[in-house]
């Protein structure tokens, strides 16, 4: 008895040792050149651990913006599409992994047929040529993964699931940043429209005054024409800004997962609180940026497929078995004489494939190298985007401070120019020049204010961080049993 167990244990032990074999390289994160600090590190920036892991859009302290972000995370179709892709890759992973296990199936067949009475094996006289046949069976199949082909393919499928999940997080990151940036631009356009309308109204009053003066001979036709020209020039910017506002609302509506509609407004552009500037080490990006993590998971998948390709050089071993019964009478189908069974094993060894397996190995190795370069490129692009955002925040703030002082000076200049003109010390050209410069500077200052805020949004997007997890939790749609509340009536500034 012990000898029999020994004879049985030896091949099982050998099979277990072979089953533990995995061909191909095991994944190790590549060593990449990571700078010690960012080139344009912002002085006195807040610790990234404190701000990059929070819902940073709430730092603007605008409840309307918070609601817009929440609505977008619940309804945006790109986020839903990305979630569906995760489910798709999860299904592929389960399907691929199933090949590791024995496969079993059951079947039942029933047929009625007539045999030939004059064929090679004629039916004996007195025997009916028409008969029934019933068959029930259980069958099994197991492709033993000795050399790790299926396990490497399963490893690659698991990495694809992780990559799809990171792609979904990248979609969420982009969505939140796009909603915040679009809302800031919309409030900037609203402010520019207010400036244009106010300036147009002021110049309309000037045209009215000059018209009356010209009728009484107190001013020239040339000064009236100059005033009329400036009025028309300013008035022409109003339809342009209204068009941009409508188009910005349409774009924001799509981000919210709805058809184009008016967008609610909250705090004015100048009243939005400036978020903190996050900081941190460049090496943190390797674990925070979804696009970098996605590129790494793609590399993991291609690295595993090298082992799957190398396993094609080795034998494939499969076991099959069948147990059932066959009878011409249903009443005797489950009796002993009707029983049938079989089992078999097969070994397939590739001898000559004309370079097919070699070609598959070369493809797998080349794809791994391609994924490696894509991963390294994603890291370099991440560093670039953070540095670009950091310098953009610094310079746009400096530019806004300068333009704020410029606007103040031009307002003083316009007030004094009007006093000089009314006193007869200068021509109306000086007043027109002051008005043009002030109007242009106010528009530029408003645009720079918006650029400063959108650059901060870009910085948070470039930094990544744990806030994506919070946004991810908000992207869960509400229960279907609870009908959605009707949207509030939009209030568009007049």
MITI-744052 format. One line per field, with one value per residue (C-alpha): x negated, y negated, z; residue in three letters. Coordinates in pm, 1 decimal, decimal comma. Example, Ala and Ser with C-alpha at 12.3 -4.5 7.8 and 13.67 -1.06 7.14 Angstrom:
MITI-744052
c1 <- [-1230,0_-1367,0]
c2 <- [450,0_106,0]
c3 <- [780,0_714,0]
res <- [ALA_SER]
***
This chain:
MITI-744052
c1 <- [0,0_-277,8_-454,7_-136,2_-100,7_-467,0_-419,4_-116,8_-278,6_-586,3_-405,1_-170,5_-468,8_-632,9_-308,0_-284,6_-640,9_-581,0_-249,9_-437,0_-653,8_-594,2_-781,3_-875,5_-1000,1_-819,3_-720,5_-932,9_-861,9_-1119,2_-1364,5_-1296,1_-1475,5_-1269,8_-1377,1_-1423,7_-1201,0_-983,0_-1159,7_-899,3_-813,1_-576,7_-708,3_-510,8_-283,7_-53,8_-149,3_-2,9_110,2_337,3_501,2_451,2_655,3_956,7_1244,7_1047,5_1332,6_1512,1_1232,4_1389,9_1675,7_1941,5_2236,6_2348,9_2013,2_2027,6_2370,8_2249,9_1959,6_2193,0_2439,3_2161,9_2022,5_2367,8_2479,0_2177,6_2183,6_1806,3_1784,8_2058,2_1881,2_1555,4_1735,8_1880,2_1529,2_1418,9_1702,0_1600,6_1240,2_1356,4_1558,9_1254,1_1050,7_1305,0_1328,8_949,6_903,8_1168,5_921,5_724,2_1003,4_1152,2_1450,2_1758,9_2080,1_2389,8_2598,1_2904,7_2989,1_3298,2_3343,6_3563,5_3424,7_3471,7_3191,9_3150,3_3278,5_3055,8_2741,4_2394,6_2530,5_2894,5_3151,0_3238,0_3579,0_3846,4_3662,2_3815,7_3583,4_3722,6_3581,7_3522,6_3196,2_3152,4_2819,3_2730,2_2372,9_2140,7_1818,4_1512,5_1204,5_896,0_607,7_328,5_140,3_-201,1_-408,3_-196,6_-45,2_303,1_167,0_-31,3_272,2_474,7_210,6_234,5_615,1_600,5_366,2_608,4_885,0_661,7_572,5_941,7_1008,7_730,8_872,3_1208,2_1038,0_859,4_1197,7_1331,6_1024,0_1066,1_1440,4_1413,6_1137,2_1332,8_1649,1_1458,0_1264,5_1576,1_1766,8_1481,1_1465,3_1843,7_1827,8_1542,2_1754,0_2042,7_1816,0_1682,9_2040,9_2120,6_1817,7_1918,1_2278,2_2174,1_1922,8_2170,2_2433,0_2180,6_2078,8_2443,9_2491,7_2187,6_2329,4_2658,3_2477,0_2258,4_2562,9_2728,9_2408,4_2357,8_2712,8_2637,6_2294,9_2101,0_1904,7_1792,1_1930,0_1593,3_1616,3_1970,3_1852,5_1564,4_1803,7_2048,1_1766,7_1647,0_2003,8_2056,3_1719,6_1808,8_2164,4_2030,2_1854,4_2186,8_2325,1_1983,6_1971,4_2335,4_2247,4_1949,5_2163,5_2428,7_2165,6_1995,0_2329,6_2383,3_2040,7_2098,0_2440,2_2282,2_2035,2_2336,3_2485,2_2779,8_2890,6_2790,0_2966,7_2904,8_2659,0_2714,1_2472,3_2333,6_2063,7_1915,4_1570,1_1405,4_1578,6_1451,6_1206,2_865,1_775,6_446,3_151,8_59,7_-300,6_-479,7_-761,1_-775,2_-803,3_-451,6_-309,2_-397,2_-132,7_121,3_167,1_427,5_275,5_-68,2_83,2_278,4_-39,9_-210,5_72,8_50,4_-318,8_-233,6_6,3_-241,0_-517,1_-297,0_-210,4_-578,5_-554,2_-232,4_-404,9_-709,7_-483,8_-379,9_-717,7_-633,9_-394,2_-25,3_133,6_508,9_735,8_1084,5_1345,7_1703,6_1954,6_2311,8_2552,7_2698,0_3015,7_3282,7_3541,7_3584,7_3687,4_3347,7_3137,7_3023,3_2961,1_2620,5_2598,3_2659,5_2362,2_2074,0_1756,2_1422,2_1119,0_813,5_509,4_322,1_-10,7_-69,9_-423,9_-497,4_-763,0_-750,9_-535,1_-713,9_-815,8_-466,0_-561,5_-885,2_-687,9_-441,0_-730,1_-886,9_-552,4_-509,5_-858,8_-811,4_-475,9_-638,2_-903,5_-637,1_-443,3_-765,0_-838,1_-473,8_-503,4_-823,0_-667,7_-359,2_-585,9_-774,5_-448,0_-321,5_-630,8_-591,1_-223,1_-290,0_-578,1_-373,9_-83,5_-309,7_-472,9_-134,9_11,3_-284,9_-296,1_79,5_98,7_-179,9_-9,7_324,6_163,2_2,3_324,1_521,1_291,6_316,5_697,0_685,1_448,2_659,7_972,5_791,7_662,0_1015,6_1158,2_887,1_916,0_1288,8_1221,9_957,3_1194,4_1482,3_1243,3_1135,6_775,3_767,6_955,1_1204,4_947,3_775,0_1102,5_1164,2_812,1_858,8_1194,0_1051,3_754,7_970,1_1221,3_946,6_762,3_1075,4_1145,4_786,1_782,8_1100,1_949,3_632,9_838,3_1007,8_674,8_530,4_817,2_813,4_436,3_497,6_752,5_493,9_241,6_478,3_547,9_177,0_104,4_369,0_432,6_676,2_952,9_1023,2_1143,4_1388,6_1512,0_1534,9_1772,8_1988,0_2016,2_2244,1_2587,9_2883,9_3128,0_3371,2_3661,9_3617,5_3720,2_3480,6_3590,9_3668,8_3383,1_3418,2_3490,4_3164,9_3087,9_2878,9_2731,7_2884,6]
c2 <- [0,0_-243,1_-162,4_-240,5_-576,7_-649,6_-573,5_-803,8_-1084,6_-1112,4_-1221,2_-1446,9_-1618,7_-1661,0_-1798,0_-2046,9_-2165,3_-2209,2_-2387,3_-2641,2_-2739,8_-3082,8_-3174,8_-3528,7_-3819,3_-3909,4_-4275,8_-4528,8_-4901,3_-5056,7_-5304,1_-5646,6_-5975,7_-6178,4_-6535,9_-6616,4_-6925,0_-7098,6_-7352,9_-7621,6_-7527,9_-7784,0_-7957,0_-7895,1_-7642,9_-7429,2_-7070,2_-6853,0_-6597,1_-6861,5_-7000,3_-6753,9_-6488,1_-6712,0_-6830,9_-7133,6_-7284,5_-7357,0_-7603,4_-7847,2_-7869,6_-7878,7_-7644,7_-7661,6_-7533,1_-7251,3_-7149,3_-7161,8_-6929,1_-6689,1_-6689,2_-6626,3_-6334,3_-6176,1_-6234,1_-6281,2_-6024,1_-5999,0_-5884,7_-5628,1_-5508,6_-5470,7_-5272,5_-5042,0_-4982,4_-4872,4_-4618,9_-4502,2_-4436,9_-4271,0_-4030,6_-3961,8_-3890,8_-3641,4_-3473,9_-3446,9_-3314,0_-3044,4_-2850,6_-2767,2_-2544,2_-2217,1_-2269,6_-2049,4_-2021,1_-1805,6_-1700,6_-1502,1_-1389,5_-1216,5_-1106,2_-885,5_-737,8_-465,7_-230,8_-91,7_261,1_312,9_125,6_267,0_380,0_468,3_487,1_853,6_976,4_911,5_618,5_278,0_41,1_-251,8_-301,8_-565,5_-659,1_-840,4_-963,2_-1146,4_-1240,7_-1442,8_-1552,2_-1732,5_-1898,4_-2043,4_-2209,3_-2186,3_-2515,7_-2366,5_-2645,9_-2942,7_-3056,2_-3102,2_-3245,5_-3506,3_-3587,1_-3618,5_-3850,6_-4064,4_-4066,3_-4175,6_-4460,0_-4562,1_-4587,9_-4808,9_-5020,2_-5065,4_-5168,7_-5428,5_-5546,8_-5596,7_-5797,5_-6004,8_-6074,4_-6187,9_-6406,4_-6568,5_-6612,9_-6793,9_-7017,8_-7093,0_-7183,5_-7417,1_-7579,2_-7618,8_-7778,7_-8022,9_-8117,4_-8161,7_-8399,3_-8582,2_-8628,3_-8749,1_-9010,8_-9117,5_-9154,6_-9375,0_-9592,2_-9615,7_-9703,2_-9963,5_-10122,1_-10117,4_-10286,4_-10552,0_-10619,4_-10634,2_-10912,5_-11089,5_-11060,4_-11209,7_-11502,5_-11566,1_-11552,8_-11827,2_-12032,2_-11998,0_-12118,1_-12435,4_-12481,6_-12404,0_-12116,4_-12005,9_-11737,8_-11562,9_-11524,6_-11390,9_-11137,8_-11030,7_-10977,5_-10786,8_-10567,2_-10469,8_-10392,9_-10160,2_-9992,3_-9911,2_-9806,3_-9558,4_-9361,7_-9287,1_-9038,5_-8873,1_-8822,3_-8704,3_-8444,9_-8325,2_-8302,6_-8094,2_-7861,2_-7828,5_-7737,3_-7474,1_-7322,0_-7318,5_-7158,9_-6868,5_-6821,0_-6805,3_-6527,0_-6732,5_-6905,7_-7272,2_-7490,2_-7803,1_-7757,6_-7883,9_-8143,8_-8177,9_-8410,7_-8673,3_-8617,1_-8864,1_-8701,8_-8350,1_-8244,8_-8150,3_-7787,7_-7700,7_-7614,6_-7245,9_-7135,8_-6804,4_-6593,8_-6491,8_-6126,9_-6152,0_-6180,2_-5816,0_-5709,0_-5992,9_-6057,3_-5822,4_-5849,9_-5747,5_-5457,1_-5354,7_-5357,0_-5142,5_-4888,4_-4870,8_-4792,2_-4520,1_-4361,8_-4361,0_-4231,4_-3933,8_-3856,1_-3790,2_-3485,8_-3375,8_-3393,3_-3198,5_-2922,7_-2843,8_-2674,7_-2412,2_-2114,2_-2157,0_-1885,1_-1830,6_-1576,9_-1480,8_-1253,6_-1141,8_-951,2_-873,5_-622,8_-534,9_-337,0_-287,2_-283,2_-570,4_-336,8_-163,3_-479,0_-482,8_-110,2_47,7_199,2_-147,0_-302,1_-444,0_-620,6_-728,0_-929,0_-1038,9_-1257,1_-1433,5_-1609,1_-1851,1_-1964,3_-2223,5_-2091,6_-2328,2_-2640,2_-2829,6_-3106,0_-3163,9_-3125,8_-3317,3_-3600,3_-3608,7_-3632,0_-3918,8_-4099,0_-4053,8_-4185,4_-4482,9_-4570,4_-4554,7_-4800,7_-5024,0_-5020,3_-5095,2_-5401,5_-5513,4_-5484,6_-5689,2_-5947,5_-5973,0_-6052,4_-6320,1_-6476,9_-6474,5_-6662,5_-6909,1_-6975,0_-7037,3_-7273,9_-7454,2_-7495,0_-7616,7_-7886,8_-7981,3_-8035,7_-8248,9_-8465,6_-8509,6_-8631,6_-8880,6_-8989,4_-9035,2_-9253,6_-9473,6_-9500,8_-9588,4_-9885,6_-9975,2_-9980,0_-10206,0_-10446,5_-10453,1_-10534,4_-10830,1_-10928,0_-10918,7_-11129,3_-11394,6_-11388,7_-11462,7_-11749,9_-11891,8_-11861,5_-12027,0_-12304,1_-12356,2_-12254,8_-11957,9_-11804,3_-11522,6_-11290,3_-11265,2_-11154,7_-10897,5_-10762,4_-10726,6_-10549,2_-10304,9_-10219,1_-10171,2_-9951,1_-9733,3_-9709,9_-9614,0_-9331,2_-9209,2_-9228,0_-9020,0_-8762,7_-8746,2_-8698,4_-8400,8_-8270,1_-8273,8_-8058,8_-7820,6_-7780,8_-7668,7_-7420,2_-7292,4_-7258,2_-7043,7_-6835,6_-6794,0_-6700,2_-6427,8_-6316,4_-6149,3_-6395,2_-6176,4_-5906,7_-6152,7_-6256,2_-5889,7_-5828,1_-6118,3_-5967,2_-5686,5_-5756,4_-5807,6_-5516,0_-5473,4_-5444,7_-5809,3_-6039,0_-6320,2_-6664,9_-6911,0_-7148,3_-7501,7_-7788,1_-7933,7_-8292,0_-8458,8_-8801,0_-9075,7]
c3 <- [0,0_91,1_-233,3_-425,6_-247,9_-319,8_-688,3_-693,8_-492,0_-713,6_-1032,9_-832,4_-672,2_-1010,4_-1150,4_-864,7_-916,4_-1287,5_-1223,2_-1013,9_-1310,3_-1462,4_-1776,7_-1863,4_-1650,5_-1328,6_-1314,0_-1129,9_-1145,4_-1380,6_-1236,0_-1382,4_-1338,8_-1091,4_-1007,5_-640,0_-659,7_-912,8_-1126,6_-1056,1_-698,3_-549,6_-234,6_84,0_-84,9_128,2_196,8_-75,8_181,4_334,7_20,5_-265,1_-86,2_-22,1_-240,6_-357,1_-562,4_-235,5_-151,9_-401,9_-147,0_-417,2_-342,4_-705,5_-826,9_-570,1_-701,1_-1060,2_-979,4_-798,3_-1088,8_-1341,1_-1142,4_-1126,9_-1486,1_-1712,4_-1991,3_-2021,9_-1659,1_-1717,8_-2031,4_-1839,0_-1566,9_-1833,0_-1967,7_-1619,5_-1615,1_-1962,2_-1858,4_-1538,9_-1751,5_-1966,8_-1654,3_-1520,4_-1861,3_-1893,9_-1540,8_-1597,3_-1813,6_-1497,1_-1369,1_-1498,1_-1723,6_-1680,2_-1877,0_-1885,1_-2180,9_-2274,0_-2627,7_-2760,7_-3121,7_-3337,5_-3656,6_-3916,7_-4022,0_-4370,8_-4429,2_-4737,3_-4633,9_-4547,1_-4210,7_-4283,7_-4008,2_-3931,8_-4036,2_-3778,7_-3623,0_-3668,8_-3856,3_-3657,2_-3309,4_-3043,2_-2877,1_-2545,3_-2411,8_-2092,0_-2005,9_-1785,7_-1951,8_-1826,4_-1970,4_-1805,0_-1981,1_-1722,4_-1713,6_-1640,0_-1787,5_-1682,4_-2011,2_-1866,7_-1540,8_-1731,0_-1941,8_-1620,7_-1477,6_-1789,3_-1771,1_-1406,8_-1502,4_-1778,1_-1517,9_-1303,2_-1607,0_-1692,3_-1332,5_-1351,5_-1681,9_-1510,3_-1235,6_-1497,7_-1656,9_-1319,5_-1264,1_-1605,2_-1556,0_-1221,1_-1354,5_-1671,9_-1479,9_-1247,2_-1532,7_-1747,5_-1460,6_-1393,8_-1762,0_-1763,2_-1465,8_-1637,7_-1950,9_-1733,6_-1578,7_-1919,7_-2041,4_-1741,5_-1822,1_-2188,7_-2104,6_-1847,2_-2083,1_-2369,9_-2155,0_-2048,0_-2406,6_-2513,5_-2262,5_-2406,5_-2758,4_-2638,9_-2473,3_-2779,9_-3005,5_-2803,7_-2793,6_-3165,9_-3229,6_-3031,6_-3186,9_-2871,1_-3023,4_-3364,2_-3591,3_-3568,8_-3189,2_-3223,4_-3485,5_-3261,1_-2969,5_-3193,0_-3327,1_-2980,3_-2874,9_-3170,5_-3112,4_-2752,8_-2838,5_-3095,4_-2818,2_-2644,2_-2903,1_-2922,6_-2545,7_-2539,5_-2802,2_-2600,2_-2286,7_-2464,1_-2609,6_-2270,7_-2113,6_-2382,3_-2321,5_-1944,8_-1994,3_-2180,7_-1895,8_-1661,6_-1873,0_-2002,5_-2317,4_-2362,3_-2106,9_-1896,7_-1612,1_-1260,1_-1129,3_-780,9_-654,5_-884,6_-1027,4_-789,7_-490,2_-555,9_-287,1_-422,6_-332,7_-166,9_-387,6_-336,5_-316,5_-283,2_-420,2_-786,8_-683,4_-536,9_-888,5_-957,9_-706,2_-744,1_-1113,8_-1267,8_-1615,6_-1483,0_-1291,2_-1601,3_-1810,3_-1547,3_-1548,1_-1926,8_-1880,7_-1626,3_-1875,4_-2163,2_-1936,7_-1836,8_-2198,2_-2267,9_-2039,5_-2209,3_-2547,6_-2426,0_-2290,0_-2647,0_-2697,8_-2434,4_-2434,0_-2366,7_-2154,1_-2135,2_-1967,0_-2085,9_-1937,9_-1997,3_-1787,3_-1889,2_-2033,7_-2373,9_-2436,9_-2699,9_-2424,1_-2186,9_-1904,8_-1923,6_-1962,9_-1601,4_-1562,4_-1534,3_-1884,0_-2038,7_-1866,1_-2074,2_-1970,3_-2107,1_-2006,2_-2195,5_-2175,7_-2451,9_-2488,7_-2774,0_-2852,0_-3122,6_-3360,5_-3656,2_-3681,2_-3955,0_-3716,1_-3577,4_-3209,8_-3261,1_-3418,8_-3130,0_-2883,5_-3075,8_-3081,2_-2705,0_-2632,4_-2864,8_-2704,9_-2363,0_-2477,1_-2628,9_-2300,6_-2109,4_-2322,0_-2288,8_-1909,8_-1902,7_-2133,9_-1910,7_-1616,3_-1808,5_-1927,4_-1566,5_-1448,4_-1733,6_-1658,9_-1289,8_-1363,7_-1629,9_-1389,0_-1108,6_-1318,6_-1468,6_-1120,5_-1014,6_-1326,5_-1363,8_-1004,3_-1069,3_-1390,1_-1210,6_-944,3_-1210,5_-1411,2_-1097,9_-1038,5_-1407,1_-1395,4_-1092,9_-1266,9_-1583,8_-1386,5_-1233,8_-1576,7_-1724,5_-1442,0_-1483,5_-1864,5_-1839,2_-1599,1_-1833,8_-2130,3_-1947,3_-1843,8_-2202,3_-2143,2_-2382,9_-2676,3_-2654,9_-2809,4_-2471,3_-2308,2_-2581,3_-2543,8_-2167,2_-2214,1_-2469,5_-2250,5_-1941,2_-2124,7_-2271,1_-1938,5_-1744,3_-1988,8_-1971,8_-1591,1_-1575,4_-1810,0_-1598,9_-1281,4_-1448,1_-1577,8_-1225,0_-1097,5_-1395,0_-1357,2_-999,0_-1128,5_-1376,6_-1094,2_-888,1_-1196,7_-1265,7_-904,0_-888,9_-533,8_-304,0_-393,0_-695,1_-453,2_-296,0_-638,8_-733,4_-442,7_-558,4_-907,1_-782,0_-936,1_-701,5_-646,6_-934,0_-691,3_-598,5_-884,3_-951,9_-840,5_-1120,5_-1194,0_-1051,0_-1282,8_-1409,2_-1317,1_-1581,3_-1500,3_-1704,5]
res <- [UNK_UNK_UNK_UNK_UNK_UNK_UNK_UNK_UNK_UNK_UNK_UNK_UNK_UNK_UNK_UNK_UNK_UNK_UNK_UNK_UNK_UNK_UNK_UNK_UNK_UNK_UNK_UNK_UNK_UNK_UNK_UNK_UNK_UNK_UNK_UNK_UNK_UNK_UNK_UNK_UNK_UNK_UNK_UNK_UNK_UNK_UNK_UNK_UNK_UNK_UNK_UNK_UNK_UNK_UNK_UNK_UNK_UNK_UNK_UNK_UNK_UNK_UNK_UNK_UNK_UNK_UNK_UNK_UNK_UNK_UNK_UNK_UNK_UNK_UNK_UNK_UNK_UNK_UNK_UNK_UNK_UNK_UNK_UNK_UNK_UNK_UNK_UNK_UNK_UNK_UNK_UNK_UNK_UNK_UNK_UNK_UNK_UNK_UNK_UNK_UNK_UNK_UNK_UNK_UNK_UNK_UNK_UNK_UNK_UNK_UNK_UNK_UNK_UNK_UNK_UNK_UNK_UNK_UNK_UNK_UNK_UNK_UNK_UNK_UNK_UNK_UNK_UNK_UNK_UNK_UNK_UNK_UNK_UNK_UNK_UNK_UNK_UNK_UNK_UNK_UNK_UNK_UNK_UNK_UNK_UNK_UNK_UNK_UNK_UNK_UNK_UNK_UNK_UNK_UNK_UNK_UNK_UNK_UNK_UNK_UNK_UNK_UNK_UNK_UNK_UNK_UNK_UNK_UNK_UNK_UNK_UNK_UNK_UNK_UNK_UNK_UNK_UNK_UNK_UNK_UNK_UNK_UNK_UNK_UNK_UNK_UNK_UNK_UNK_UNK_UNK_UNK_UNK_UNK_UNK_UNK_UNK_UNK_UNK_UNK_UNK_UNK_UNK_UNK_UNK_UNK_UNK_UNK_UNK_UNK_UNK_UNK_UNK_UNK_UNK_UNK_UNK_UNK_UNK_UNK_UNK_UNK_UNK_UNK_UNK_UNK_UNK_UNK_UNK_UNK_UNK_UNK_UNK_UNK_UNK_UNK_UNK_UNK_UNK_UNK_UNK_UNK_UNK_UNK_UNK_UNK_UNK_UNK_UNK_UNK_UNK_UNK_UNK_UNK_UNK_UNK_UNK_UNK_UNK_UNK_UNK_UNK_UNK_UNK_UNK_UNK_UNK_UNK_UNK_UNK_UNK_UNK_UNK_UNK_UNK_UNK_UNK_UNK_UNK_UNK_UNK_UNK_UNK_UNK_UNK_UNK_UNK_UNK_UNK_UNK_UNK_UNK_UNK_UNK_UNK_UNK_UNK_UNK_UNK_UNK_UNK_UNK_UNK_UNK_UNK_UNK_UNK_UNK_UNK_UNK_UNK_UNK_UNK_UNK_UNK_UNK_UNK_UNK_UNK_UNK_UNK_UNK_UNK_UNK_UNK_UNK_UNK_UNK_UNK_UNK_UNK_UNK_UNK_UNK_UNK_UNK_UNK_UNK_UNK_UNK_UNK_UNK_UNK_UNK_UNK_UNK_UNK_UNK_UNK_UNK_UNK_UNK_UNK_UNK_UNK_UNK_UNK_UNK_UNK_UNK_UNK_UNK_UNK_UNK_UNK_UNK_UNK_UNK_UNK_UNK_UNK_UNK_UNK_UNK_UNK_UNK_UNK_UNK_UNK_UNK_UNK_UNK_UNK_UNK_UNK_UNK_UNK_UNK_UNK_UNK_UNK_UNK_UNK_UNK_UNK_UNK_UNK_UNK_UNK_UNK_UNK_UNK_UNK_UNK_UNK_UNK_UNK_UNK_UNK_UNK_UNK_UNK_UNK_UNK_UNK_UNK_UNK_UNK_UNK_UNK_UNK_UNK_UNK_UNK_UNK_UNK_UNK_UNK_UNK_UNK_UNK_UNK_UNK_UNK_UNK_UNK_UNK_UNK_UNK_UNK_UNK_UNK_UNK_UNK_UNK_UNK_UNK_UNK_UNK_UNK_UNK_UNK_UNK_UNK_UNK_UNK_UNK_UNK_UNK_UNK_UNK_UNK_UNK_UNK_UNK_UNK_UNK_UNK_UNK_UNK_UNK_UNK_UNK_UNK_UNK_UNK_UNK_UNK_UNK_UNK_UNK_UNK_UNK_UNK_UNK_UNK_UNK_UNK_UNK_UNK_UNK_UNK_UNK_UNK]
***
